[in-house]
Amino acid sequence: MFSEVLSESRLVAILRLDCLDQAPRIVETLLDAGVRCIEFTLTNRKALSWVSRLVSEHPSFRTGHAFLGMGSVRNVDEAQTVLDAGAQFVVTPIMQPEVIRRCVEAKVPIACGAYTPTEIATAWDSGAQFVKVFPARGLGPNYIKDLLAPMPYLKLMPTGGIDAKNARDYLSAGALAVGVGGTLCSPSLVEQGDWESIRNAALSIVHACRE
């Protein structure tokens, strides 16, 4: 199950790229480095077809060893679109109870974006299995610790400004997992076809999350 894999790996790799021509190679490189939860974003509409193809064809996603989801989902129509494409989990940048309800109905895990304590509590109470604390860049690990003091049951996934240097700080503060984007798979490295550097960056973050 996705929740078990995420709880074990403690990492979601976010692929927010303008060009997805090398999507299979990127995914293979991340999987080889030990990444088990990968998120394509709806900011690139071609991500839908790649998710549909990879979920149906790649052994790791078919067997449950790894999971492929869609992020940047902002409303119910977009949620239905990514669910129809076969997304194995859904991530939103904002707190949208109706999107949570649609994913719960479809029995697809959702990490709903939220920022304030009230938004975070509302997302959880609405049925989100995980709450994406976003953007976490200006908040820091102590924000996660402070949230969990009165609400220790929350499963939080801070996202934004997280890399191999600070991922462990967020996890030690009580986060279930972290979402990592550009520092894990930068567009420039993809453009250069520097798969070794991408793999090494992924390895660093994977190790940081599993220490």
C-alpha positions in Angstrom: 0.0 0.0 0.0 1.1 3.6 -0.7 0.9 4.6 3.0 3.2 1.8 4.0 5.7 2.6 1.2 5.7 6.3 2.1 6.0 5.6 5.8 9.1 3.5 5.1 10.8 5.6 2.4 9.7 9.0 3.9 10.2 10.7 0.5 8.2 11.9 -2.5 10.3 13.0 -5.5 8.5 15.8 -7.3 9.1 16.1 -11.1 8.1 19.6 -12.1 9.6 19.7 -15.6 8.8 21.7 -18.7 10.0 18.8 -20.9 9.1 15.2 -20.2 10.6 13.6 -23.3 13.0 11.6 -21.0 10.3 10.7 -18.5 11.1 6.9 -18.5 14.8 7.5 -18.1 14.2 9.9 -15.2 11.9 7.5 -13.5 14.2 4.6 -13.9 17.1 6.6 -12.5 15.1 7.6 -9.4 13.9 4.1 -8.8 17.5 2.8 -9.2 18.5 5.3 -6.5 15.9 3.9 -4.1 13.1 6.5 -4.6 9.8 4.7 -4.3 7.2 7.5 -4.5 7.3 9.8 -7.5 5.1 12.7 -8.3 4.6 14.2 -11.8 2.9 17.6 -11.7 -0.1 18.8 -13.7 1.7 22.0 -14.7 2.9 19.9 -17.6 -0.1 18.4 -19.3 2.0 15.7 -21.0 2.5 14.3 -17.5 -1.0 12.7 -17.7 -0.1 10.5 -20.6 3.3 9.5 -19.1 1.7 8.6 -15.8 -1.0 6.5 -17.5 1.7 4.7 -19.6 4.2 4.1 -16.8 1.6 3.0 -14.3 0.3 0.4 -16.7 3.7 -0.7 -18.1 6.4 -0.4 -15.4 6.8 -3.4 -13.1 7.6 -1.3 -10.0 4.2 0.5 -10.2 2.3 -2.5 -11.2 3.5 -4.6 -8.2 3.3 -2.0 -5.5 7.0 -1.7 -5.0 6.8 2.0 -6.0 4.0 4.5 -6.6 3.5 7.1 -9.3 1.2 10.1 -8.5 0.1 13.5 -9.8 0.5 16.8 -8.1 -0.5 20.5 -8.6 -4.2 19.3 -8.6 -6.3 22.4 -7.7 -9.9 21.4 -8.2 -12.4 18.5 -8.7 -12.2 18.5 -12.5 -8.4 18.2 -12.4 -8.7 15.5 -9.7 -11.0 13.5 -11.9 -8.6 14.0 -14.8 -5.6 12.6 -12.9 -7.6 9.8 -11.4 -8.8 8.8 -14.9 -5.1 8.8 -16.0 -4.3 6.2 -13.4 -2.5 8.3 -10.8 -1.8 6.1 -7.8 -1.8 9.1 -5.4 -2.9 12.8 -5.6 -1.2 15.9 -4.3 -2.6 19.4 -4.1 -0.9 22.7 -3.4 -4.0 24.1 -1.6 -6.6 22.9 0.8 -9.6 21.8 -1.2 -12.1 19.6 0.8 -14.0 18.7 -2.4 -10.8 17.3 -4.0 -10.2 15.3 -0.8 -13.7 13.9 -0.9 -13.3 12.9 -4.6 -10.1 11.0 -3.9 -11.5 9.3 -0.9 -14.5 8.2 -3.0 -12.1 6.8 -5.6 -10.0 5.1 -2.8 -6.9 6.9 -4.0 -4.5 8.4 -1.4 -4.3 12.2 -1.2 -1.8 14.5 0.3 -3.6 17.8 0.6 -1.7 21.0 0.6 -2.2 23.3 3.6 -0.2 26.1 5.4 -1.9 27.3 8.6 -2.8 25.1 11.6 -6.5 25.6 10.8 -6.0 24.6 7.1 -3.9 21.6 8.2 -6.5 20.4 10.7 -9.3 21.0 8.2 -7.5 18.9 5.5 -7.0 16.1 8.0 -10.6 16.2 9.3 -11.9 16.2 5.7 -10.2 12.8 5.1 -6.7 13.5 3.7 -4.4 10.6 4.5 -1.5 13.0 4.5 -1.1 16.8 4.7 1.4 18.5 2.5 2.7 21.5 4.6 3.4 23.9 1.8 5.4 26.0 1.2 7.6 24.9 4.1 10.6 26.9 2.9 10.0 29.8 5.3 8.6 27.7 8.2 11.4 25.4 9.2 11.4 22.1 11.2 10.2 23.7 14.4 6.9 24.5 12.7 6.3 20.8 12.2 7.2 20.1 15.9 4.9 22.9 17.1 2.0 21.6 15.0 2.4 18.0 16.3 2.5 19.1 20.0 -1.3 19.6 20.1 -2.1 17.4 17.1 0.3 14.4 17.3 -1.9 12.2 15.1 -1.2 14.3 11.9 0.8 12.8 9.1 2.7 15.7 7.7 4.7 16.0 4.5 6.5 19.4 4.4 7.4 20.4 0.9 9.4 23.4 -0.5 13.0 24.2 0.1 13.9 20.8 1.3 17.1 19.0 0.3 19.6 16.4 1.5 21.0 18.9 4.1 17.7 19.6 5.9 15.4 16.7 5.2 16.5 14.8 8.3 15.7 17.9 10.4 12.1 17.9 9.3 11.8 14.1 9.8 13.3 14.4 13.3 10.8 17.1 14.1 8.0 14.5 13.4 7.2 14.8 9.7 6.1 11.5 8.2 7.9 12.3 4.9 9.2 15.1 2.9 8.5 16.3 -0.7 11.6 17.2 -2.7 11.7 18.7 -6.1 14.4 20.7 -7.9 17.3 19.7 -5.8 16.6 16.1 -6.5 16.0 16.3 -10.3 16.9 19.7 -11.7 15.7 20.6 -15.2 19.3 21.6 -16.2 20.6 18.1 -15.4 17.8 16.5 -17.3 18.5 18.7 -20.3 22.2 17.7 -20.2 21.3 14.1 -19.8 23.5 13.9 -16.7 21.9 10.8 -15.3 24.8 10.0 -12.9 24.4 13.4 -11.2 20.6 12.9 -10.9 21.2 9.5 -9.5 23.7 10.8 -7.0 21.5 13.6 -5.9 18.6 11.1 -5.4 20.9 8.8 -3.4 21.9 11.6 -1.1 18.3 12.5 -0.3 17.2 8.8 0.0 20.0 8.2 2.5 19.2 11.3 4.4 15.5 10.2 4.8 16.4 6.7 5.9 19.2 7.4 8.4 
